[in-house]
């Protein structure tokens, strides 16, 4: 320590070391700048610069040109990306399979090594794989226990300690439901509208329904109790218990497979289908030619791969939670600009 240093400056240095040692900072986290230290502790810019230089020389900090100071230390390293996927992704028509396929193609395009791990609640994360979780958010707490980063794809991270370690990209489901209702109000002349919801305990379905009801609170909600076509088909008749043929009616379905179940039921029953709005923009929406609230799948996958590249490269900075918006894809209607 330089001769003649004041007690105040010595205490500031110990304060900075204590912050690094407290566990609040992770390896790779950005530390205070010269200006921030000078302003916070009421010292000169040059004194702050000297303190950071000493912390770097003593091994507490590292410097990156034009980026500032970063906390040094050991950090978890990964050999490849682990795609932790639920068994439902083995169903070819599931959104999990659709998303997994897109992600694998993109990882292959950038030559990023990866391994698919079929997962249940007893699965233990492998230390050498950077975990990307698709419909397996129940693994999130393991990240905190193992001090390793991970990624939730198309799912919002659970709050709390584990969110410190998980990056995520997901969509604003509430806004998507709201947009669907606004389209119903602006472009359709209706006597009634209905909502065909997914599982009652599913956060995504709940947000989509809530968004829709924020604009059309009198809409009748029918729960399919599922996201899957075959099971949903059994619940479709509830949507038609009233005399829909005498009404100008529209149905907002909380995913495209529910929408396809409604269309197939109408076809098999000889009922003229109402206007149907799905959610997701899965291939079935184009095959059956119905409108949908489109999820930006390609952008979602791109953001995921960017994070994988960064974390495998040793990035230890704070986690990021990216929210993407949906966009209505109308078939048979035209949006006014």
C-alpha positions in Angstrom: 0.0 0.0 0.0 1.5 3.4 -1.0 3.2 5.3 1.8 1.1 8.1 3.4 -2.3 6.7 2.5 -5.0 8.1 4.6 -7.2 5.9 6.9 -10.2 6.8 4.8 -8.7 5.5 1.6 -7.5 2.3 3.3 -11.1 1.8 4.6 -12.5 2.3 1.2 -10.2 -0.4 -0.2 -11.2 -2.8 2.4 -14.9 -2.0 1.7 -14.3 -2.8 -2.0 -12.6 -6.1 -1.2 -15.4 -6.9 1.1 -17.9 -6.4 -1.6 -16.1 -8.7 -3.9 -15.7 -11.4 -1.2 -19.3 -11.2 -0.1 -20.6 -13.5 -2.8 -22.8 -10.8 -4.3 -20.6 -10.6 -7.4 -20.1 -13.6 -9.7 -17.0 -14.2 -11.7 -17.2 -12.0 -14.8 -19.5 -9.4 -13.3 -18.7 -5.8 -14.1 -17.3 -3.9 -11.1 -17.5 -0.2 -10.2 -15.9 2.3 -12.6 -13.4 4.9 -11.5 -16.1 7.6 -11.7 -18.5 5.5 -9.7 -16.0 4.9 -6.9 -15.0 8.6 -6.8 -18.7 9.7 -6.6 -19.8 7.1 -4.1 -16.9 7.5 -1.6 -16.2 11.2 -2.2 -12.6 10.8 -3.4 -10.7 12.0 -6.4 -10.8 10.3 -9.8 -7.1 9.6 -9.6 -7.4 8.0 -6.1 -10.2 5.8 -7.4 -8.1 4.8 -10.4 -5.2 3.8 -8.1 -7.5 1.7 -5.9 -8.9 -0.2 -9.0 -5.3 -0.7 -10.3 -4.3 -2.2 -6.9 -7.3 -4.6 -6.8 -6.3 -5.7 -10.3 -2.7 -6.3 -9.3 -3.8 -8.2 -6.2 -6.0 -10.5 -8.3 -9.4 -9.3 -7.3 -10.3 -7.7 -10.6 -9.5 -8.1 -14.3 -9.6 -5.3 -16.9 -11.1 -5.5 -20.4 -10.1 -2.8 -22.9 -12.8 -0.1 -23.3 -15.1 -2.2 -21.0 -14.0 -1.5 -17.5 -13.2 -3.8 -14.5 -14.6 -7.2 -13.9 -14.5 -9.6 -11.0 -12.0 -12.4 -11.4 -12.3 -15.9 -10.1 -13.2 -19.4 -11.0 -16.4 -19.9 -13.1 -18.3 -22.8 -14.3 -17.2 -24.0 -17.8 -19.2 -26.0 -20.3 -18.2 -28.3 -23.1 -21.5 -28.3 -25.0 -25.2 -27.2 -24.9 -27.5 -29.6 -23.1 -31.1 -29.5 -24.5 -33.2 -30.6 -21.6 -36.5 -31.5 -23.1 -39.7 -33.1 -21.8 -41.0 -36.4 -23.3 -43.8 -34.5 -25.0 -41.3 -33.2 -27.6 -41.3 -36.8 -29.0 -44.8 -36.0 -30.2 -44.1 -34.6 -33.7 -47.1 -32.2 -33.7 -46.2 -30.7 -30.3 -44.8 -27.2 -30.0 -41.9 -28.6 -28.0 -40.9 -30.8 -31.0 -41.3 -27.8 -33.3 -39.1 -25.6 -31.2 -36.5 -28.3 -30.5 -36.2 -28.9 -34.3 -35.6 -25.2 -35.0 -33.1 -24.9 -32.2 -31.1 -27.9 -33.3 -30.9 -26.6 -36.9 -29.6 -23.3 -35.7 -27.0 -24.9 -33.3 -25.8 -27.0 -36.2 -25.6 -23.9 -38.4 -23.1 -22.2 -36.0 -21.3 -25.5 -35.2 -22.1 -25.4 -31.5 -21.9 -28.9 -29.9 -25.1 -30.0 -28.3 -26.8 -33.0 -26.7 -30.5 -33.8 -26.3 -31.4 -35.0 -22.8 -34.9 -36.4 -22.4 -36.0 -35.2 -19.0 -38.3 -35.8 -16.0 -38.4 -34.3 -12.5 -35.7 -36.7 -11.4 -33.2 -35.6 -14.0 -29.9 -34.2 -12.6 -28.1 -31.5 -14.7 -24.8 -32.6 -16.1 -21.9 -30.3 -15.0 -20.3 -30.1 -18.5 -23.5 -29.1 -20.4 -24.9 -25.6 -20.5 -28.6 -26.4 -19.9 -31.2 -25.1 -22.3 -34.6 -26.1 -20.8 -37.7 -26.5 -23.0 -40.8 -27.2 -20.9 -38.6 -28.3 -18.1 -38.5 -25.2 -15.9 -38.7 -27.5 -12.8 -35.0 -28.0 -13.2 -34.3 -24.3 -12.6 -33.6 -24.5 -8.9 -30.7 -26.9 -9.6 -28.8 -24.0 -11.3 -28.6 -22.2 -7.9 -27.5 -25.2 -6.0 -24.8 -26.0 -8.6 -23.7 -22.4 -9.2 -24.2 -22.8 -13.0 -25.9 -20.8 -15.6 -28.8 -22.1 -17.7 -31.5 -21.0 -20.1 -35.3 -21.2 -20.1 -36.7 -21.2 -23.7 -40.2 -19.9 -24.1 -40.8 -19.7 -20.4 -40.5 -17.0 -17.8 -38.0 -17.6 -15.1 -39.3 -18.3 -11.6 -38.5 -15.4 -9.2 -36.0 -15.8 -6.4 -32.5 -17.1 -5.9 -32.5 -19.4 -9.0 -33.3 -16.5 -11.3 -29.8 -15.2 -10.6 -28.5 -18.1 -12.7 -31.0 -18.4 -15.5 -31.3 -16.5 -18.7 -34.6 -16.7 -20.5 -36.5 -15.6 -23.6 -40.3 -15.7 -23.7 -43.2 -13.8 -25.1 -45.7 -11.4 -23.6 -48.7 -13.8 -23.4 -51.0 -11.2 -21.8 -50.4 -8.7 -24.6 -51.0 -11.4 -27.2 -54.4 -12.2 -25.6 -55.2 -8.5 -25.5 -54.4 -8.1 -29.1 -56.7 -10.9 -30.1 -59.6 -9.3 -28.3 -58.9 -5.9 -29.9 -59.0 -7.5 -33.3 -62.4 -9.1 -32.4 -63.7 -5.7 -31.4 -62.3 -3.7 -34.3 -62.8 -6.0 -37.3 -65.7 -8.3 -36.4 -69.4 -7.5 -35.7 -70.2 -10.0 -33.0 -73.2 -11.1 -30.9 -70.9 -13.3 -28.7 -67.3 -14.4 -28.4 -65.8 -17.3 -26.5 -62.3 -18.3 -25.3 -61.1 -21.9 -25.5 -58.4 -22.1 -22.8 -55.6 -24.5 -22.2 -54.8 -26.2 -18.8 -56.2 -24.3 -15.9 -52.9 -24.3 -14.0 -50.8 -23.2 -17.0 -49.4 -19.7 -16.6 -49.2 -19.1 -20.3 -52.9 -20.0 -20.9 -53.9 -17.9 -17.9 -52.1 -14.8 -19.1 -53.6 -15.2 -22.6 -57.1 -15.5 -21.2 -56.6 -12.6 -18.8 -55.4 -10.4 -21.6 -58.4 -11.2 -23.8 -60.8 -10.6 -20.9 -59.3 -7.2 -20.2 -60.9 -6.1 -23.5 -63.9 -8.4 -23.7 -64.8 -9.2 -20.1 -68.1 -10.8 -21.0 -66.6 -13.5 -23.1 -67.5 -17.1 -22.1 -64.4 -19.1 -21.1 -64.3 -22.9 -21.7 -61.3 -24.8 -20.5 -60.0 -27.7 -22.6 -57.8 -28.7 -19.7 -55.0 -29.5 -22.2 -52.9 -28.2 -25.0 -53.3 -31.3 -27.1 -55.7 -31.9 -30.0 -57.2 -35.3 -29.1 -58.0 -34.3 -25.5 -59.3 -30.9 -26.5 -61.7 -32.4 -29.1 -63.7 -33.9 -26.3 -64.3 -30.4 -24.8 -65.2 -28.6 -28.0 -69.0 -29.3 -27.8 -69.2 -27.1 -24.6 -68.4 -24.1 -26.9 -71.5 -24.8 -28.9 -74.0 -25.5 -26.2 -75.9 -22.3 -27.1 -77.4 -21.6 -30.5 -74.2 -20.4 -32.2 -75.6 -20.8 -35.7 -78.0 -18.0 -34.9 -75.2 -15.7 -33.6 -72.3 -13.9 -35.0 -69.7 -15.6 -32.9 -66.0 -15.8 -32.8 -63.7 -18.1 -30.7 -60.2 -17.2 -29.4 -58.2 -20.4 -28.8 -55.2 -20.2 -26.6 -53.1 -22.3 -28.9 -53.3 -23.5 -32.5 -54.0 -27.2 -31.6 -57.1 -26.1 -29.7 -58.1 -24.1 -32.7 -57.7 -27.1 -35.0 -59.8 -29.1 -32.7 -62.6 -26.6 -33.0 -62.4 -26.6 -36.8 -62.4 -30.4 -37.0 -65.4 -30.6 -34.7 -67.3 -28.2 -36.8 -66.5 -30.1 -40.0 -67.5 -33.4 -38.5 -70.7 -32.0 -37.1 -71.8 -30.1 -40.1 -71.6 -26.7 -38.3 -70.4 -23.7 -40.1 -67.2 -22.7 -38.2 -67.1 -19.3 -36.4 -64.2 -16.9 -36.9 -61.3 -18.6 -35.1 -58.2 -17.0 -33.8 -55.4 -19.3 -32.6 -52.1 -18.6 -30.8 -48.5 -19.6 -31.7 -48.4 -19.8 -35.5 -47.7 -23.5 -35.7 -47.7 -25.1 -39.1 -51.3 -26.3 -38.6 -52.6 -22.7 -38.6 -51.4 -22.4 -42.2 -52.6 -25.8 -43.2 -56.1 -25.1 -41.9 -56.0 -21.4 -42.9 -57.0 -19.8 -39.7 -55.8 -16.5 -38.1 -53.4 -16.7 -35.2 -51.3 -14.6 -32.8 -47.9 -15.4 -34.1 -44.9 -16.1 -31.8 -41.6 -14.9 -33.3 -40.0 -18.4 -33.2 -37.0 -17.6 -35.3 -36.0 -14.6 -33.2 -36.6 -16.6 -30.0 -34.2 -19.3 -31.2 -31.6 -16.7 -32.4 -31.6 -15.1 -28.9 -31.1 -18.5 -27.3 -28.2 -19.4 -29.5 -26.5 -16.0 -28.9 -26.7 -16.7 -25.2 -25.3 -20.2 -25.6 -22.3 -18.9 -27.5 -21.7 -16.3 -24.9 -22.0 -18.6 -21.9 -19.8 -21.3 -23.5 -17.3 -18.6 -24.2 -17.0 -17.9 -20.4 -19.4 -15.0 -20.1 -20.2 -14.7 -16.3 -22.2 -11.4 -16.5 -25.6 -11.0 -15.0 -28.5 -13.0 -16.4 -30.9 -11.6 -18.9 -34.6 -12.1 -19.3 -35.8 -11.1 -22.8 -39.5 -10.5 -23.5 -40.6 -10.7 -27.2 -43.9 -9.5 -28.5 -46.3 -11.4 -30.6 -47.9 -10.2 -33.9 -51.3 -11.0 -35.3 -51.3 -13.1 -38.5 -54.7 -12.6 -40.0 -56.1 -14.8 -42.7 -59.3 -13.5 -44.2 -59.0 -10.1 -42.5 -56.8 -7.1 -43.3 -55.3 -4.8 -40.7 -55.7 -1.1 -41.4 -52.5 0.9 -41.2 
